[in-house]
Amino acid sequence: MIEELLRHKSCSLIGMEKNTGKTVTLNYLLDHLPSNIRVAVTSIGLDGETQDQVTNSRKPEITLREEMLFATSEKHYLCRKMVSEIIDVSQERTALGRLVTARVKQKGKVILSGPGASLSVKRWMDEIEEKADLILIDGALSRKSLATPTVSESMILSTGAAYSANIDRLVRDTAFLVELIQLPLEKDETTEKIYLTGAITNRVVESILNDKNAIGKELVIQDFTKVFVEQLLWHRLIKTFKVSVKQKSDLLAITVNPTAPNGMVLDSDKLCRLMYEATAVPTYDLMRVL
């Protein structure tokens, strides 16, 4: 996973649900990346606090080592447990203050609360690009637009028992998302095409299926983040139409957390095996390294 990650300039970490191990994945990457790689990291939400504000469960803190760059709000920059130097303070304000970009001078812990919109994230990435070899964005599925190829080149998907304790449903739903992520890129062919803009919903798909003039044409959407369609209806669509995307993220790996917040534990080996069989994407249980 680390080798594949190093082939890219940026990567978004996306969770299917809270408590699926996304922050554990981030910490694993930060801890295992070569020391000569200049790393910058931020979050689109709030990550690194010791306790989940909704479930009251303990959460892993985020540890950064020397020379890593990070961006967080003024409020959480003041709460850091490390020595660092500020290299930039944005004039763009959020509810938690301006965005502070800093360099770690002594290893320590930090709460990340970075840009909250894709344009703001992209602007920060452009500003930090020359100072970093790799940019990591801690995201969330509810904000999956932050995984769009216009923001990050690649992504790692975290899933687990917090999403569903039914292993069959967990694998099926994760595999469906992977199917969308891996839609093929549009190619320059002679096939007639229909370009779909905006959100692709059940209603949009149903109208296409009922349109006789659309038969035989290729459907082109911007990227997987625009699809909001039920699985059965989507599979009806792709039986009739070829669907491609204008931009595509490279899915590097799936990480799983077999433990649900209520204490229920799935069989890790079985979960990893079934997930790989359903997706052909390298699957890891990083909770084992804790």
C-alpha positions in Angstrom: 0.0 0.0 0.0 2.8 2.4 0.8 4.6 1.7 -2.5 1.4 2.4 -4.4 0.8 5.6 -2.4 4.2 6.9 -3.3 3.3 6.8 -7.0 0.8 9.6 -6.4 1.0 13.3 -5.4 -2.1 13.3 -3.3 -4.5 10.9 -1.6 -7.9 11.2 0.1 -8.8 8.9 3.0 -12.6 8.2 2.9 -14.7 6.3 5.4 -17.9 4.4 4.7 -19.1 5.4 8.2 -17.7 6.8 11.5 -15.4 4.4 13.4 -14.4 2.4 10.4 -10.7 3.0 11.1 -10.0 6.0 8.8 -7.8 7.8 11.4 -6.0 4.5 12.1 -5.2 4.3 8.4 -3.9 7.9 8.4 -1.7 7.2 11.4 -0.4 4.0 9.8 0.6 5.9 6.6 2.2 8.7 8.5 4.2 6.2 10.6 5.4 4.1 7.6 6.1 6.7 5.0 9.9 7.0 4.3 11.5 9.8 6.3 12.8 11.5 3.1 9.3 12.0 1.8 7.9 15.5 2.4 4.4 15.0 3.7 1.6 17.5 4.2 -1.7 16.6 5.8 -5.1 18.2 6.6 -8.7 17.1 7.3 -12.0 18.2 5.8 -13.7 17.6 9.2 -12.5 17.2 12.7 -9.9 14.5 13.3 -7.5 13.7 16.2 -9.7 14.4 19.2 -9.5 11.8 21.9 -13.2 11.3 22.3 -16.0 11.0 19.7 -18.5 13.9 20.3 -21.4 11.7 19.2 -20.7 8.2 20.6 -18.4 9.2 23.4 -16.1 6.4 22.4 -12.3 6.8 22.5 -10.7 7.8 19.2 -7.1 7.5 18.0 -5.1 10.7 18.1 -3.0 11.9 15.1 0.7 11.9 15.6 3.0 13.8 13.2 6.8 13.6 13.1 9.5 16.2 12.5 9.3 18.2 9.2 5.8 17.1 8.3 3.5 19.9 7.2 -0.1 20.2 8.5 -3.1 22.6 8.2 -5.6 23.1 10.9 -7.8 25.8 12.4 -6.5 28.5 14.7 -8.5 27.0 17.5 -6.9 23.6 17.2 -3.5 24.9 16.4 -3.4 26.3 19.9 -4.3 22.9 21.3 -1.4 21.0 19.6 0.9 18.9 21.7 4.1 19.5 19.7 6.7 22.1 18.8 5.9 23.6 15.4 6.5 26.7 13.3 3.9 28.6 11.4 4.6 29.0 7.7 1.2 30.5 6.6 -2.0 31.9 8.1 -4.9 32.0 5.6 -7.2 35.0 5.3 -10.1 32.7 4.7 -12.1 32.3 7.9 -14.0 29.3 9.2 -16.1 28.8 12.3 -13.0 27.7 14.1 -10.8 30.6 12.9 -8.3 31.0 10.1 -6.4 28.1 8.5 -2.9 27.7 9.9 -0.3 25.8 8.0 2.7 24.8 10.0 5.8 22.6 10.0 6.5 20.1 12.8 9.8 20.7 14.7 9.3 18.1 17.4 7.1 15.0 17.1 3.7 15.3 18.7 -0.1 15.1 18.5 -2.5 17.5 16.8 -6.2 17.9 16.1 -6.8 18.5 12.4 -9.7 20.7 11.3 -8.8 22.0 7.9 -10.7 23.4 4.8 -14.3 22.4 4.6 -15.0 22.7 0.9 -13.4 21.2 -2.1 -12.3 24.5 -3.6 -10.7 25.5 -0.3 -8.8 22.2 -0.1 -7.6 22.5 -3.7 -6.5 26.0 -3.1 -4.5 24.9 -0.1 -3.0 22.0 -2.0 -1.9 24.3 -4.8 -0.2 26.6 -2.3 1.6 23.8 -0.5 2.5 21.7 -3.6 6.1 22.9 -4.0 6.8 22.1 -0.3 5.4 18.6 -0.3 6.0 15.4 -2.2 2.7 13.8 -0.9 -0.5 15.5 0.4 -2.9 13.4 2.5 -6.5 14.5 3.0 -8.5 13.0 5.9 -12.0 13.0 4.6 -15.4 11.4 5.1 -17.9 9.5 2.8 -20.6 12.1 3.6 -18.2 14.6 2.0 -17.0 12.2 -0.8 -16.8 15.2 -3.2 -13.4 15.7 -1.5 -12.3 12.4 -3.2 -13.1 13.7 -6.6 -10.1 13.6 -9.0 -10.2 17.4 -9.2 -8.9 17.3 -5.6 -6.9 14.1 -5.1 -5.2 11.7 -7.5 -5.9 8.7 -5.4 -7.9 7.4 -2.4 -8.0 4.8 0.3 -11.4 3.5 1.4 -12.1 2.5 5.1 -15.0 0.3 5.9 -16.1 -2.0 8.7 -18.5 -3.3 11.2 -19.5 0.3 12.2 -21.2 0.5 8.8 -22.9 -2.9 9.1 -22.4 -5.9 11.4 -23.9 -8.1 8.7 -20.8 -9.1 6.8 -22.7 -9.9 3.5 -24.3 -6.4 3.5 -21.0 -4.8 4.4 -19.1 -6.5 1.6 -22.0 -5.9 -0.9 -22.3 -2.2 -0.2 -18.6 -1.6 -0.1 -18.2 -3.4 -3.4 -20.9 -1.3 -5.0 -19.0 1.9 -4.0 -15.8 0.4 -5.4 -17.6 -0.4 -8.6 -18.5 3.3 -9.0 -15.0 4.5 -8.1 -13.6 2.2 -10.8 -15.8 3.3 -13.6 -13.7 3.5 -16.8 -12.4 6.7 -18.2 -14.1 8.2 -21.3 -12.2 7.4 -24.5 -12.2 9.2 -27.8 -14.4 6.9 -29.9 -17.0 7.2 -32.5 -19.8 6.1 -30.2 -22.6 8.6 -29.7 -22.5 10.0 -26.2 -24.8 11.6 -23.7 -23.0 13.9 -21.2 -24.7 14.0 -17.8 -24.0 16.9 -15.6 -24.9 17.3 -11.9 -26.1 14.6 -9.6 -27.1 11.2 -11.1 -30.2 10.2 -9.1 -32.8 7.4 -9.4 -35.1 9.8 -11.3 -32.3 10.6 -13.8 -31.6 6.9 -14.4 -35.2 6.0 -14.8 -35.7 8.7 -17.4 -32.7 7.5 -19.4 -34.0 3.9 -19.2 -37.4 5.0 -20.6 -35.8 7.1 -23.4 -35.7 5.1 -26.6 -33.5 7.7 -28.3 -30.8 7.0 -25.7 -30.4 3.3 -26.5 -26.9 2.5 -27.9 -25.3 5.7 -26.6 -22.5 5.9 -24.1 -23.3 7.8 -20.9 -20.5 10.1 -19.6 -20.6 11.5 -16.1 -18.0 13.8 -14.4 -16.8 11.3 -11.7 -18.1 8.7 -9.3 -19.0 11.3 -6.6 -21.9 12.4 -8.7 -23.7 9.1 -8.5 -26.6 8.7 -6.0 -28.4 5.7 -7.3 -29.8 2.5 -5.7 -27.7 -0.6 -6.5 -30.5 -2.5 -8.3 -31.4 0.4 -10.5 -27.7 1.2 -11.3 -27.2 -2.4 -12.4 -30.2 -2.2 -14.7 -28.6 0.9 -16.2 -25.2 -0.7 -16.9 -26.8 -3.8 -18.5 -28.2 -1.5 -21.2 -25.6 1.4 -21.4 -21.9 1.8 -21.2 -21.1 4.3 -18.5 -17.8 6.2 -18.3 -16.3 9.1 -16.4 -14.4 12.2 -17.4 -12.2 12.0 -14.3 -11.2 9.0 -12.2 -9.5 8.5 -8.8 -7.1 5.6 -8.3 -8.3 3.4 -5.5 -5.2 2.1 -3.8 -6.6 -0.1 -1.0 -9.5 -0.9 1.3 -8.9 -0.9 5.0 -11.3 -2.7 7.4 -12.2 -2.3 11.0 -14.0 -5.6 12.1 -15.1 -4.1 15.5 -18.4 -2.1 15.8 -18.8 0.6 18.4 -21.3 -1.7 20.3 -18.5 -4.2 20.7 -19.6 -6.7 18.0 -16.6 -8.2 16.2 -16.5 -9.7 12.8 -14.1 -12.4 11.7 -11.2 -10.3 10.3 -9.7 -13.0 8.0 -13.1 -13.8 6.5 -14.0 -10.1 6.1 -10.7 -9.3 4.3 -11.0 -12.4 2.1 -14.6 -11.7 1.1 -13.8 -8.0 0.5 -10.9 -8.9 -1.8 -12.9 -11.5 -3.7 -15.7 -9.0 -4.3 -13.5 -6.0 -5.3 -10.1 -7.3 -6.3 -8.7 -4.4 -4.3 -5.9 -5.1 -1.8 -7.7 -5.2 1.6 -6.0 -4.7 5.0 -7.1 -4.9 8.7 -4.8 -2.2 10.1 -6.5 -2.5 13.5 -4.3 -5.6 14.0 -1.2 -3.4 14.3 -2.6 -1.5 17.3 
